Amino acid sequence: MFDPISQSLKMVLVIPTLNAAFSWPRWLEALQTQTLKPDFLLVIDSASTDQTPQLAAQAGFMVHSIQREDFNHGTTRQLGATLVPEAELLLYMTQDAILANPQALESLLAAFANPEVGVAYGRQLPHTDAQPIGRHARLFNYPAHSEVRSKSDIPTRGFKTAFSSDSFACYRRTALEQVGGFPDKTIFGEDSLVAAKMLLAGWKVAYVAEAQVYHSHDYSLAQEFKRYFDVGVFHARNSWLLRAFGGAEGEGLKFLRSEMVYLWNHAPGLIPSALLRTLLKYLAYRLGRLEAHLPINLKLKLTLNKAFFAPEI
């Protein structure tokens, strides 16, 4: 059977950074303890004003700098693939995703023993100080069991079939190139777009629960609103996703039911806040779906990603 480890296929680690110096020592320490290490290390830095580029270079990373306004979730990751054309396996992480155990990379790369796997992503655990609402979000989206999904799962899994996160994910270059690489410009969701295209092209998506990172967020109400406005924009501008995989509302209802049970058992006092948060997320999402009819000044107030709308100004 095909074994990417024994075959020593070149694997590159690509990490976009912006002012990562504060968390860099912990992030780097976790990388250095891995039983399987990347063959090449690449940082794409968005004009950090701290010591990020210097610290990355000292740790053996090639540092490629871009202007902050040139960063885009899809474009920047595709740049990483272009800068290291010899790498067959492209591992992407974010600067706030901390590898949770020494076998994390080895576990993730083992998924490519299946020659039909185009992308594999790992489990994201909540940080030890995560609040209950943020903790539940990670436990819901990243369960303890691994799975491999294919096009045949779309009728039963719907939109969830294409779920993926390149906060910690590895792509097979041949599969990535077959679907045209990362999208040139997207408000976010480049990982789900690529996974969806791979599934429709006959590739499989592997979720590897044994490959773990600590990565979670405790969003404020305002941040949550803006995040879901951007989700709505993403779906409005990629309507083919909803046609091919079905709407996301059903998954939202499953999340709400799960969240209520979790909070009832762990933090019942947060249930009113969670319900308000759910209402705001729904309203924000619907506004995002209508963004083509909204004035640019309003969109700039509603989004987390102002740079995405800059060309419209």
C-alpha positions in Angstrom: 0.0 0.0 0.0 1.1 3.6 -0.7 2.9 5.0 2.3 3.8 8.7 2.1 6.1 8.4 5.1 8.3 5.6 3.9 8.3 7.0 0.4 9.7 10.3 1.8 7.5 12.5 -0.3 8.4 16.1 0.2 6.0 17.8 2.6 6.1 21.5 3.1 4.6 23.4 6.1 3.0 26.7 5.1 1.9 29.1 7.8 0.6 32.7 7.1 1.6 35.0 9.9 0.8 38.5 11.3 2.4 39.7 14.5 2.8 36.1 15.8 5.9 36.8 18.0 4.0 36.5 21.3 2.7 33.0 20.7 5.6 31.8 18.5 7.8 30.1 21.2 4.9 27.8 22.3 3.9 27.1 18.6 7.5 26.3 17.6 8.1 24.1 20.7 5.1 22.0 19.7 6.4 21.7 16.1 9.9 20.7 17.2 8.6 17.8 19.3 6.9 16.1 16.3 7.8 12.5 15.5 7.5 13.4 11.8 8.8 16.8 10.6 8.2 18.7 7.4 10.9 18.7 4.7 10.5 22.4 4.2 9.2 25.3 6.3 7.6 28.4 4.8 6.2 31.5 6.5 4.2 34.0 4.5 4.2 37.1 6.6 1.8 40.0 6.2 4.1 42.9 7.1 4.4 42.1 10.8 5.5 45.0 13.0 7.0 42.7 15.7 9.8 40.1 15.5 7.8 37.4 13.6 9.9 37.3 10.4 13.2 37.3 12.4 12.0 34.5 14.8 10.7 32.4 11.9 14.0 32.8 10.0 16.0 31.8 13.1 13.9 28.7 13.4 14.7 27.6 9.8 11.7 28.9 8.0 12.0 30.5 4.6 10.2 33.8 5.1 8.2 35.4 2.2 6.8 38.8 3.0 3.7 40.4 1.4 1.9 43.6 2.1 -0.9 43.4 4.6 -3.5 44.6 2.1 -2.4 41.8 -0.3 -3.4 39.0 2.1 -6.3 36.9 1.2 -7.2 33.5 2.6 -7.2 31.8 -0.8 -4.6 33.8 -2.7 -2.0 33.6 0.1 -2.3 29.9 0.5 -2.0 29.3 -3.2 1.1 31.5 -3.1 2.5 29.0 -0.6 1.9 26.1 -3.0 3.5 28.1 -5.9 6.6 29.0 -3.9 7.4 25.3 -3.2 6.4 23.5 -6.4 8.3 20.3 -5.6 6.3 19.5 -2.6 3.6 16.8 -3.1 2.0 17.2 0.3 1.1 20.8 1.4 0.5 21.2 5.1 -1.2 24.4 6.2 -1.5 25.7 9.7 -2.4 29.0 11.4 -0.2 30.7 13.9 -2.7 30.1 16.7 -3.1 26.4 16.2 -0.8 24.6 18.6 0.1 20.9 17.9 -1.4 19.0 20.8 0.9 15.9 20.9 4.1 14.7 19.2 2.3 12.3 16.8 -0.1 15.0 15.4 1.7 15.4 12.0 2.4 11.7 11.7 -1.2 10.9 12.3 -2.4 13.4 9.8 0.0 12.3 7.0 -1.0 8.7 7.5 -4.4 9.5 5.9 -2.6 9.8 2.5 -1.9 6.1 2.6 -5.3 6.0 0.9 -4.6 7.2 -2.7 -8.1 8.6 -3.0 -7.7 11.2 -0.2 -7.2 14.7 -1.5 -7.2 16.6 1.7 -6.9 15.5 5.4 -7.6 17.8 8.3 -7.2 17.3 12.0 -9.1 17.7 15.2 -9.2 21.1 16.9 -9.4 21.0 20.7 -10.6 23.9 22.8 -7.8 25.7 24.7 -7.7 24.9 28.4 -9.1 28.3 29.2 -11.8 28.3 26.6 -15.3 29.5 27.7 -18.2 27.0 27.5 -19.7 28.4 24.3 -16.4 28.3 22.4 -15.6 24.9 23.9 -18.8 23.4 22.7 -18.3 24.8 19.2 -15.0 22.8 18.9 -16.5 19.6 20.4 -19.4 19.8 18.0 -17.4 20.4 14.8 -14.5 18.2 15.7 -15.7 14.9 17.2 -13.5 12.1 18.7 -14.0 9.7 15.8 -12.2 9.8 12.4 -14.0 9.5 9.1 -13.4 9.6 5.3 -16.1 11.3 3.3 -16.8 11.0 -0.4 -19.3 12.3 -3.0 -21.6 9.4 -2.1 -22.1 10.9 1.4 -23.7 14.1 0.1 -27.3 12.8 0.1 -27.0 11.9 3.8 -24.4 14.4 5.1 -25.3 17.4 3.0 -23.3 20.5 3.6 -21.2 18.9 6.3 -19.7 16.6 3.7 -17.4 19.4 2.5 -16.4 20.6 5.9 -12.7 21.1 6.3 -10.4 23.6 8.1 -6.9 24.6 6.9 -6.1 25.8 10.4 -4.6 22.3 10.4 -4.9 20.5 7.1 -2.8 18.8 4.5 -3.5 18.7 0.7 -2.3 16.3 -2.0 -0.9 18.6 -4.7 -2.2 16.6 -7.6 -5.7 16.8 -6.1 -5.3 20.5 -5.4 -4.1 21.3 -8.9 -6.9 19.2 -10.5 -9.5 21.5 -8.9 -7.7 24.7 -9.8 -5.9 25.3 -6.5 -7.1 27.7 -3.8 -9.6 30.4 -5.0 -8.0 33.6 -5.9 -10.3 35.8 -3.8 -12.7 34.7 -1.2 -13.9 36.3 2.1 -12.9 33.1 3.8 -14.0 29.4 3.5 -11.2 28.6 1.0 -10.8 25.3 2.7 -14.4 24.3 2.3 -14.4 25.4 -1.4 -11.4 23.3 -2.2 -12.8 20.3 -0.3 -16.2 20.6 -2.1 -14.5 20.7 -5.5 -12.3 17.7 -4.6 -15.4 15.7 -3.6 -17.2 16.6 -6.8 -14.1 15.6 -8.8 -14.0 12.1 -7.1 -11.5 12.7 -4.3 -12.1 12.0 -0.6 -11.9 14.2 2.5 -10.3 12.6 5.6 -11.0 13.8 9.1 -8.3 12.5 11.4 -9.3 12.8 15.0 -6.0 11.5 16.3 -4.2 14.5 14.7 -4.9 17.2 17.2 -4.2 20.9 17.7 -5.4 23.4 20.3 -7.3 26.0 18.5 -10.5 27.8 19.7 -12.0 31.3 19.9 -14.2 33.0 22.4 -16.0 35.5 20.2 -17.8 38.5 21.5 -21.4 39.1 20.3 -20.1 41.7 17.8 -17.4 39.4 16.5 -19.9 36.6 16.1 -22.3 38.8 14.2 -19.6 40.0 11.8 -18.4 36.4 11.4 -21.8 35.2 10.3 -22.3 38.1 8.1 -19.2 37.0 6.3 -20.6 33.4 6.2 -23.6 34.8 4.4 -21.5 36.7 1.9 -19.5 33.5 1.3 -22.6 31.5 0.5 -24.1 34.3 -1.6 -21.0 34.5 -3.7 -20.6 30.7 -4.0 -24.2 29.7 -4.4 -23.1 26.6 -6.3 -22.0 25.1 -3.0 -25.6 25.2 -1.7 -27.0 23.8 -4.9 -24.5 20.9 -4.9 -24.5 20.1 -1.1 -27.7 21.6 0.2 -28.3 24.5 2.6 -26.6 25.0 5.9 -29.7 25.7 8.0 -30.2 22.1 9.0 -26.7 21.8 10.4 -27.4 25.1 12.3 -30.4 23.5 14.0 -28.3 20.5 15.0 -25.7 22.8 16.4 -28.3 24.7 18.4 -29.8 21.5 19.9 -26.3 20.2 20.8 -25.3 23.6 22.3 -28.4 23.8 24.5 -27.8 20.3 25.9 -24.1 21.0 26.5 -24.8 24.3 28.3 -27.6 22.8 30.4 -25.1 20.2 31.7 -22.1 22.5 32.1 -23.1 26.2 32.2 -27.0 26.7 32.3 -26.6 30.4 33.2 -25.2 31.0 29.6 -28.3 29.6 27.9 -30.0 33.1 27.5 -26.8 34.5 26.1 -26.4 31.6 23.7 -30.0 32.0 22.4 -29.4 35.7 21.8 -26.1 34.8 20.1 -28.0 32.4 17.8 -30.6 35.0 16.9 -27.8 37.5 16.0 -25.9 34.9 14.0 -29.1 34.1 12.0 -29.8 37.8 11.3 -26.2 38.4 10.3 -26.2 35.4 8.0 -29.4 36.5 6.2 -27.9 40.0 5.8 -24.8 38.5 4.3 -26.8 36.5 1.8 -28.3 39.9 0.7 -25.0 41.7 0.6 -25.3 42.4 -3.1 -28.1 44.9 -2.3 -26.3 46.6 0.6 -24.2 49.8 0.3 -20.5 49.4 0.7 -20.3 51.6 3.7 -22.7 49.3 5.5 -20.9 46.2 4.5 -17.6 47.6 5.8 -19.3 48.0 9.2 -20.8 44.5 9.2 -17.7 42.5 8.1 -14.7 41.1 9.9 -12.8 41.2 6.6 -12.8 44.8 5.4 -9.9 44.2 3.0 -12.2 41.8 1.0 -14.5 44.7 0.1 -11.8 47.3 -0.5 -12.0 47.0 -4.4 -15.7 48.1 -4.1 -14.8 51.4 -2.4 
